[in-house]
Amino acid sequence: MKVKVAKKGKAFVEVVLEDVNASIANALRRVMLSEVPCLSIEDVTFLENTSSLYDEIIAHRLGLVPIRTDLKLFNFRDKCACGGAGCASCTLKLTLEKEGPCTVYSHDMKPEDPKLKPQEGIPILRLGNGQKIAIEAEAILGTGKTNAKWQSAIVSYKYRDGEGAKAKGDNRSFILRIEGNGALKPEEIFTKACEILEAKATEMASLL
Ligand SMILES: [Zn+2]
């Protein structure tokens, strides 16, 4: 398989895959959607909430905010040496404290590690005069297979020379488009998916 970057933007990358069949292109797409991990908020503790929204609604909205992830820094919590209790190797702590009148945005959350920022500019809720919110949240690694909040990209692929190429039998070249949500760079998502797919193939070979 040959891989070439065809187009690159801030949040997307288009990769040309040559000399492969559709099942490999599709396997990569599916691994990127459901098995490449990223951080998302899983537990939220409300110290104060005098807003007009229930705790559950706010916690759900916070869970959907993409958080910049460094895969080298974190383990899955259930596979971590802490035994699932939560430690710095599997958990990113964030805090949020605001008083109205104002709009609370995703970037108002302060992560323990300033490099691992939540995506900017996503409105969470409005606080009226004197209303307050104080929250402690924990983000952990997960995959899109468990919950869509851990899906870090939208991925599609097409025949490089259009559907006509498929009809002519020239169907070994594809364009894969990866649009990231900000948790990981699109090229990181692609590289990680290749690693995961390779590990799966090696495991399969050893079982046969
Ligand atoms: Zn841990």
Boltz pocket constraint, residues with backbone or C-beta under 6 A from the ligand:
constraints:
  - pocket:
      binder: B
      contacts: [[A, 76], [A, 77], [A, 80], [A, 81], [A, 82], [A, 83], [A, 84], [A, 85], [A, 86], [A, 87], [A, 88], [A, 89], [A, 90], [A, 91]]
      max_distance: 6.0
